[in-house]
């Protein structure tokens, strides 16, 4: 039975977004085997029209908008039950760090074993970099989780003026980057650009963006006008996915053009919500599939590049897969077989590994609370779902907050370094970075010894 207040549409968007990320990465990753060595190539640099294609495949804004929706709902619910910043942030962060830690540990162990077995350092470094790229999302999202209470308070006071001010700040940062040549400013846009989308999620959850039917269209039209002007009269390219090759990049760091594109995408998706929600309500089997997939999105996201390494090692050196020129008719004809091989590797692994994403799924009390923890439809107020107040804290609030802040911060910084440098920089295991990550996770977990038990079982981020 479907919980009557669950926002089916938010779950569907999350599932479709992860599907597009996986398909896009698999489609445009090309492998070469020459002289006894494997190498991975970004096919976008050899396909002239690929920049236009990114307008379809760039779906990361959806994750942040849906994440803002979920975080707003979760924070207001737990705040009403007496949860503190440290309690809530730890609870939310652990949901991300638990499956991420499994991934980091397995890949790090594989790198160490490969190095001991005599793997080529250059190939190992490239493979380690390829399976670490997707981790960039996690430190940014962890930062937004930590800031959610403050950002949500700002939203309740100033509403859409908050993302509007962020837009101006993004434009100022881009001006400093492109006009004054101050590259350090770019780091601010990781918070400002993705944070703006996160704020839109707040406005979706409380109805600010959807209470009047014209507002989603207004967001899309304003974004389209800004994006059109930027593409016509600024150096920003149409390519909305970060690629190598120099020049202005819309994602590293994220730019005002990416934010304008996200406004178009978000506006159109929110405008489609009523019609699609009605369809989901009439299609229980489709909803069951969405629910099942939604429980596994983070696992799929984390592991989806690992099959690329596995299949490349298994099929290319043996000659089972030919290597036609990128973008040729033969190359495109082989893409379905390549994607099917990757899916055959990922599917069983993701099903098994999903237990680390939702380890409480089988507990009877979690099953009972699962329906109670349903997310409301946009515009409906979140209510405390437990009839009991949160129990009193078992430790000093300041100590819990310090442990959470240091732990989540250390884990986030370590993940950022891995995303940038890979799991095998220079062909070896980054022991210091992994140690910092492990310490961060341990400190975050340790804060739970001093924290009250959460009273609501949540859906995953």
C-alpha positions in Angstrom: 0.0 0.0 0.0 1.3 3.4 -1.0 1.5 6.0 1.8 -1.1 8.6 0.9 1.1 11.6 1.6 4.2 10.4 -0.1 5.5 12.6 -2.9 5.7 10.0 -5.7 7.0 12.6 -8.1 10.1 13.4 -6.1 11.0 9.8 -6.0 10.4 9.4 -9.7 12.7 12.4 -10.5 15.4 10.9 -8.3 15.2 7.6 -10.1 15.1 9.1 -13.6 18.1 11.4 -12.8 20.3 8.5 -11.6 19.3 6.6 -14.8 20.4 9.5 -17.0 23.7 9.9 -15.1 24.5 6.3 -15.5 23.5 6.2 -19.2 25.4 9.4 -20.0 28.6 8.2 -18.3 28.5 4.8 -19.9 27.6 6.1 -23.3 30.4 8.6 -23.6 33.2 6.6 -21.9 35.3 4.9 -24.6 38.1 2.4 -23.9 41.3 1.9 -25.9 43.7 -1.0 -25.7 47.0 -0.5 -27.4 50.5 -1.8 -26.7 49.3 -3.9 -23.8 47.8 -0.9 -22.0 44.2 0.2 -21.4 43.2 3.8 -21.4 39.8 5.5 -21.0 38.8 8.4 -23.3 36.0 10.9 -22.9 34.2 10.6 -26.2 32.7 14.1 -26.0 35.9 15.7 -27.2 35.6 13.7 -30.5 31.8 14.2 -31.0 31.2 17.7 -32.2 27.5 17.9 -31.3 27.9 16.3 -27.8 27.6 19.8 -26.1 24.0 20.0 -27.2 23.4 16.5 -25.8 24.4 17.7 -22.4 21.2 19.7 -22.3 19.5 16.3 -21.9 22.1 14.4 -19.9 23.0 17.1 -17.3 20.6 16.1 -14.5 22.6 16.8 -11.4 20.4 19.9 -10.7 17.5 17.4 -10.1 19.4 15.7 -7.3 19.9 19.0 -5.5 16.4 20.2 -5.9 14.9 16.9 -4.7 17.6 16.9 -2.0 16.4 20.3 -0.8 12.8 19.1 -0.8 13.8 16.0 1.3 16.0 18.0 3.7 13.4 20.7 4.3 10.8 18.0 5.1 13.2 16.0 7.4 14.6 19.0 9.3 11.2 20.6 10.0 9.9 17.2 11.2 12.8 16.5 13.5 13.0 20.0 14.7 9.4 19.8 15.8 10.3 16.7 17.8 13.2 18.4 19.6 16.2 17.3 17.5 19.2 19.5 17.6 21.5 20.5 14.7 24.1 17.9 15.6 21.5 15.1 16.0 19.9 15.8 12.7 23.1 16.4 10.7 24.7 13.3 12.0 21.6 11.2 11.2 21.4 12.6 7.6 25.2 12.3 7.0 25.4 8.7 8.2 22.8 7.8 5.6 25.3 9.0 2.9 28.5 7.9 4.6 27.5 4.3 5.4 27.3 3.1 1.7 30.0 5.5 0.7 32.4 3.9 3.3 31.7 0.5 1.8 32.6 1.8 -1.6 35.7 3.6 -0.5 37.0 0.6 1.4 36.4 -1.9 -1.5 38.0 0.3 -4.1 41.0 1.2 -1.9 41.5 -2.5 -1.2 41.3 -3.3 -4.9 43.9 -0.6 -5.6 46.2 -2.0 -3.0 45.8 -5.5 -4.2 46.4 -4.4 -7.8 49.6 -2.6 -6.8 50.9 -5.6 -5.0 50.1 -7.8 -8.0 52.4 -5.5 -10.1 49.7 -3.5 -12.0 51.1 -0.7 -14.1 51.1 2.5 -12.0 49.8 4.8 -14.8 46.9 2.5 -15.7 46.1 2.1 -12.0 46.1 5.8 -11.5 43.8 6.3 -14.4 41.4 3.6 -13.4 41.4 4.9 -9.8 40.6 8.4 -11.1 37.8 7.1 -13.3 36.0 5.3 -10.4 36.3 8.4 -8.1 34.9 11.1 -10.3 31.3 10.7 -9.1 32.3 11.3 -5.5 32.4 15.1 -6.1 28.7 15.1 -5.3 29.1 13.9 -1.8 31.2 16.7 -0.1 29.0 19.3 -1.7 25.8 17.6 -0.5 27.3 17.0 3.0 28.0 20.7 3.2 24.4 21.6 2.3 23.1 19.1 4.9 25.2 20.8 7.5 23.9 24.2 6.5 20.3 23.2 6.0 19.0 24.4 9.3 20.4 27.9 8.7 19.5 27.9 5.0 16.0 26.8 5.8 15.6 29.5 8.4 16.7 32.0 5.8 14.1 30.5 3.4 11.3 30.9 5.9 12.2 34.5 6.5 13.0 35.7 2.9 11.7 33.0 0.6 12.9 33.2 -3.0 15.0 36.3 -2.3 17.6 33.9 -0.9 18.3 32.1 -4.3 18.0 35.4 -6.0 20.8 36.8 -3.9 22.8 33.7 -4.5 22.4 34.2 -8.3 23.9 37.7 -8.0 26.8 36.3 -5.9 27.4 33.6 -8.6 27.5 36.2 -11.3 30.0 38.2 -9.2 32.2 35.1 -8.7 32.2 34.4 -12.4 33.1 38.0 -13.1 36.1 37.6 -10.8 37.1 34.3 -12.4 36.8 35.5 -16.0 37.5 39.1 -15.7 40.0 39.4 -12.9 41.6 36.0 -13.2 41.0 35.0 -9.6 40.7 31.2 -9.7 40.3 30.7 -6.0 36.9 32.4 -6.1 35.5 29.5 -8.0 35.2 27.3 -4.9 32.4 29.6 -3.7 30.3 28.6 -6.6 30.1 25.0 -5.5 28.0 26.2 -2.6 26.3 29.1 -4.3 25.2 27.3 -7.5 24.3 23.9 -6.1 22.9 25.7 -3.0 20.6 27.8 -5.1 19.0 24.6 -6.5 18.8 23.2 -2.9 16.9 26.4 -1.9 14.5 25.8 -4.8 13.8 22.4 -3.2 12.8 24.2 0.0 10.4 26.4 -2.0 9.0 23.3 -3.7 8.4 21.5 -0.4 6.4 24.4 1.2 4.6 25.4 -2.0 6.4 28.7 -2.5 7.3 27.6 -6.1 4.2 25.6 -6.9 1.2 27.2 -5.0 0.6 29.4 -8.0 0.7 27.4 -11.2 2.5 30.1 -13.2 5.6 30.2 -10.9 7.3 27.1 -12.3 6.8 28.5 -15.8 8.1 31.8 -14.6 11.3 30.2 -13.3 11.8 28.3 -16.6 11.2 31.4 -18.7 13.6 33.6 -16.6 16.2 30.8 -16.8 15.8 30.5 -20.5 16.2 34.2 -21.1 19.3 34.4 -18.9 20.8 31.2 -20.5 20.1 32.5 -24.0 21.8 35.8 -23.3 24.8 34.1 -21.7 25.3 31.7 -24.6 25.0 34.5 -27.1 27.1 37.2 -25.5 29.5 35.5 -23.0 32.3 32.9 -23.2 30.1 30.2 -21.5 29.7 27.2 -23.8 26.5 25.2 -24.4 28.2 22.2 -22.8 26.7 21.7 -19.4 29.0 18.8 -18.3 32.5 19.3 -17.2 35.0 18.0 -19.7 38.7 18.3 -20.2 40.3 20.3 -22.9 40.6 23.8 -21.5 38.4 26.9 -22.1 35.5 28.0 -19.9 33.9 25.2 -18.1 30.3 25.3 -16.8 30.8 22.7 -14.0 34.4 23.0 -12.7 33.5 25.3 -11.0 29.8 25.5 -11.6 28.8 28.7 -13.5 26.0 31.1 -13.8 25.1 29.5 -17.1 24.7 26.1 -15.4 22.4 27.8 -12.8 20.3 29.3 -15.6 20.1 26.0 -17.3 19.0 24.4 -14.0 16.3 27.0 -13.6 14.8 26.0 -17.0 15.0 22.3 -16.1 13.5 22.8 -12.6 10.7 25.0 -13.8 9.6 22.6 -16.5 9.8 19.6 -14.1 7.8 21.3 -11.4 5.2 22.4 -14.0 4.8 18.7 -15.0 4.3 17.5 -11.4 0.5 17.5 -11.2 0.0 15.5 -14.4 2.7 13.0 -13.7 1.6 12.6 -10.1 -1.9 11.7 -11.3 -0.4 9.1 -13.6 1.6 7.5 -10.8 -1.4 7.4 -8.6 -3.2 5.4 -11.3 -0.3 3.0 -11.9 0.5 1.1 -8.7 2.9 -1.3 -10.5 4.9 1.6 -11.9 5.0 3.1 -8.4 6.3 -0.2 -7.0 9.2 -0.1 -9.4 9.9 3.5 -8.6 10.0 2.7 -4.9 12.2 -0.3 -5.4 14.7 1.6 -7.5 14.5 4.7 -5.2 15.8 2.5 -2.3 19.0 1.8 -4.4 19.8 5.1 -6.1 22.9 6.0 -4.0 24.3 2.5 -4.4 23.9 2.6 -8.2 25.4 6.1 -8.3 28.4 5.1 -6.3 29.2 1.9 -8.1 28.2 2.6 -11.7 31.7 3.4 -13.0 33.2 0.2 -11.5 31.8 -2.0 -14.2 33.6 0.1 -16.8 36.9 -1.1 -15.3 35.7 -4.7 -14.9 34.4 -5.0 -18.5 37.3 -3.2 -20.0 39.8 -5.5 -18.4 37.8 -8.6 -19.4 36.8 -7.8 -22.9 39.3 -5.4 -24.6 42.6 -7.2 -24.0 41.0 -10.4 -25.2 39.8 -8.7 -28.4 36.1 -9.6 -27.8 35.2 -6.0 -28.3 36.6 -4.2 -31.4 37.8 -0.6 -31.2 36.3 1.5 -34.1 36.9 5.2 -34.3 35.0 7.3 -31.7 31.8 8.7 -33.3 31.9 6.4 -36.3 28.9 4.2 -37.3 30.7 1.1 -35.9 31.3 2.8 -32.6 27.7 3.8 -32.2 26.6 0.3 -33.3 28.7 -1.2 -30.4 27.3 1.2 -27.8 24.2 -1.0 -26.9 26.4 -4.1 -26.4 28.8 -2.0 -24.3 26.0 -0.6 -22.1 24.4 -4.1 -21.8 27.6 -5.6 -20.6 28.0 -2.9 -18.0 24.4 -3.3 -16.8 24.9 -7.1 -16.4 27.8 -6.4 -14.1 26.2 -3.6 -12.1 22.7 -5.0 -11.6 23.4 -8.0 -9.3 26.1 -6.1 -7.4 23.8 -3.1 -6.8 21.0 -5.4 -5.5 23.3 -7.0 -3.0 25.1 -3.8 -2.0 21.9 -1.9 -1.4 21.7 -3.5 2.0 24.3 -1.0 3.1 22.2 1.9 1.9 19.1 0.9 4.0 20.3 -1.5 6.7 17.1 -1.1 8.8 14.8 -2.0 5.9 14.0 -5.5 7.4 13.4 -4.5 11.0 9.7 -4.7 12.0 9.7 -1.2 13.6 11.4 0.3 10.5 8.7 -1.4 8.3 6.0 0.1 10.5 7.5 3.6 10.5 8.3 3.5 6.8 4.8 4.3 5.9 4.6 7.0 8.6 7.7 8.7 7.3 6.1 9.4 4.0 6.9 12.7 2.4 3.9 15.0 1.8 2.9 16.3 -1.5 4.4 19.7 -2.3 2.7 22.5 -0.5 1.6 20.4 2.5 3.0 21.2 5.9 5.2 18.6 7.5 3.9 17.3 10.8 5.7 15.3 13.5 4.9 11.6 12.8 5.8 10.3 16.1 3.5 10.9 19.0 6.4 11.2 21.4 8.9 13.9 22.0 12.5 13.2 21.4 14.2 11.7 24.5 16.6 13.9 26.4 20.2 14.1 25.2 22.7 11.7 26.8 25.7 14.0 26.5 26.8 17.6 26.2 25.3 19.3 23.2 28.5 21.2 22.5 30.6 18.1 22.4 28.1 16.3 20.1 28.1 19.3 17.8 31.9 19.5 17.7 32.2 15.8 16.9 29.7 16.0 14.1 31.2 19.2 12.7 34.8 17.8 12.7 33.7 14.3 11.6 31.5 15.4 8.7 34.0 18.1 7.7 37.0 15.6 7.6 35.0 13.1 5.7 33.9 15.7 3.2 37.3 17.1 2.6 38.8 13.6 2.1 36.1 12.7 -0.4 36.8 15.9 -2.3 40.5 15.0 -2.5 39.6 11.5 -3.7 37.2 12.9 -6.3 39.9 15.3 -7.6 43.0 13.0 -7.4 41.5 9.5 -7.6 42.0 6.4 -5.6 45.5 5.8 -6.8 47.3 9.1 -7.4 50.8 8.3 -8.7 49.8 4.6 -8.8 49.5 4.1 -5.0 46.9 4.1 -2.3 46.4 7.6 -0.8 46.8 6.4 2.8 46.7 9.9 4.4 43.4 10.8 2.7 41.8 7.5 3.5 42.9 7.8 7.1 41.3 11.3 7.3 38.1 9.9 5.8 38.1 7.0 8.3 38.6 9.4 11.2 35.8 11.6 10.0 33.4 8.7 9.8 34.5 7.4 13.3 34.0 10.8 14.8 30.5 11.1 13.2 29.5 7.7 14.5 31.0 8.5 18.0 28.7 11.5 18.3 25.8 9.0 18.2 26.9 7.6 21.6 26.0 11.0 23.0 22.9 11.7 21.0 19.3 10.9 21.6 17.8 8.2 19.4 15.9 9.5 16.3 12.2 8.7 16.5 11.4 8.7 12.8 12.7 6.3 10.2 13.4 8.2 7.0 13.5 7.5 3.4 17.0 7.8 1.9 18.4 11.0 0.4 
